[in-house]
Amino acid sequence: MGLHRPIKATGNRHFNRLRLSVPAALVLTHGTQACLIDDISCTGVRLRSERALQVGQTAMLSFHELRLFAAVRWTHGGECGLRFDRPLDLEDMQGMLWITENRALYQRMCEAGHAMDWAEGIGD
């Protein structure tokens, strides 16, 4: 099944999703907040955040080098769905797929990156 290939729609879902469960950040007009990406497709993302978001609110999802502009489409408790302003490129979706298939290596790379940032005095 291709990453950009439409699937038989159930509800409003039209594209395949990848389950990630990785931390990211939401940049909002009033600040930045941590979030967890539950799953992602080329057109949107389902995530969890500590503070509630409003339907229609705009945000930028920041994950590694990706900066994705989106609008909140739905919320339910601590979960929400964002629709991207433009679909993700196939290369970006392949990177997300790599994360799902190489979870342990991805975790080690993140930890090594944080350690290097700390050693160089970058970050908190």
N, C-alpha and C positions, 0 to 999 in steps of 0.2 A: 504494500500500500504506500503510495507516494506521500510526501509531506504536504504538498500543496494540492493533492487530489481531493476534490469534494467527496464527502461520504453521503450516504443516504441520510437526509436530515431528519432528526428527531427534535422537536421543539425548534429553537433558533440556531442550533449547531449545524454548521455546514462544512467544516474542515477538521481533519485529524488533529488530535491534541496530544502533547507529550507531557507526562507527569514528571515534574522536576523536584518540588519541595526544596528549593534553594532560596537563600536570603537575597534580597535586593533592596532598593530604596525608591520611595515615591517622592518626587519633588513637586510640591504644591505651591500655590501663591503665598501661603503663610508659613512655609518652612518645609523641611524634609523629614520624612518618617520612615522607619524600617518597615519592611513587609516580607512576606514569604510567598514566593511564586509556587502555587500548587500545580497548575498546568498551563500550557501555552499552545497556541496555534499561530498560524501566520497572520491571523486577523485580530487576535485578542488574547487576554490572559485572565485566569481566575487566581486571585491572591487573597491572603489574609493580612490584616493590619490591626494594630492596637487601637487606633482611633477611627471612628466611623467616617466614611466618606459620603458625599451627597450625590445622588443620581444627577448626571449632567455636568458634574464638576470635571474640570480638565486637570491633567497631571502628566508628568514625565516619569516614566519608569526607567530607572537607572540600574543596569545589570552589566557588570564588567565594562566593556567598552560600548555597549549599546545604550542609546538614549532614545526612547520610544515615546512619542507624544500620543496621548490617548484620552478618552472620555469615559467616565464611569457610566455603565449601562444598567447595572443592578447592584443591590446590596442586600445582604441577609446576615444579621448578626455581625461577626467579625470578618465575613467573607464579602468579596465584591468581584464584579466582572468589568473589565475595561476593554474597550474596542479601540484598536490602534487607528491613528489617522491615515496610515498607509500600511499595506501588508508587509510583513517581514520578508526580506530577501531569502532565497533558498539557502544561500551560504550561512545565514544566521540561524535558520531552522536546523541545518545540518550540525551546527555547533551545539545547539540545544540537544539534539539527538545524541551527539557524542557524550554529553554530560550524563544522559540517562543510561548509556551503555558502559560508561567508565566511572561510575560513582566514586569508588575508592581512590582512584588516581586523581579525580577532580578535587576531592577533599584534601588530599595531600598537597596538591598544587596551590589551593587556597591557603592552607596553613603555612606553606613555605613562603608564599607571597606576603602574608601578614608578618611573618618573622623578618623578612628582608626589609619591609617598610619600617618596622620597629627599629631594626639595626641602623637604618639610614635616617631615623628621626622623622619619618613621615607618618601621619595618622595619629591615632590616640594611644 
